[in-house]
Amino acid sequence: MAESTSVVDLDVLGRIGTALADPTRRRILTELLDRPGYPADLADTIGTSRANLSNHLSCLRGCGLVTALAEGRRIRYEISDPRLGDAILILASLKLNPCAL
């Protein structure tokens, strides 16, 4: 394998990996690809409780993948960096061999 000339931030990769490791967090991120979302709407769309969704949003915020913006009494969530949305679409389009766990 050729030596990489670019610097890879392993902490960033770890935070992304933590976020993508859970199916609910993956669903939240894919829901936020096209537009910002609100917790109640996301919970309904994903089919989970608001409390469960809130825990996952906290994780995503802690990982730095989403931002929360107050809009009056509501909180709007969106992907923190447009490049993350592009990266998710690229990763999801990869053709990988089946995983033999």
Long-range contacts (C-beta under 8 A, 24 or more apart in sequence): 15-63, 15-64, 15-65, 16-63, 16-65, 16-84, 16-87, 18-59, 18-63, 19-59, 19-60, 19-63, 19-65, 20-91, 22-56, 22-59, 24-48, 24-52, 24-53, 24-56, 25-56, 25-59, 25-60, 28-53, 28-56, 28-57, 28-60, 28-66, 28-77, 29-60, 29-65, 29-66, 29-79, 29-84, 29-88, 30-88, 30-92, 32-66, 32-77, 32-78, 32-79, 32-85, 33-79, 33-85, 33-88, 33-89, 35-78, 36-69, 36-76, 36-77, 36-78, 37-76, 37-77, 37-78, 38-74, 38-75, 38-76, 38-77, 39-75, 39-77, 42-77
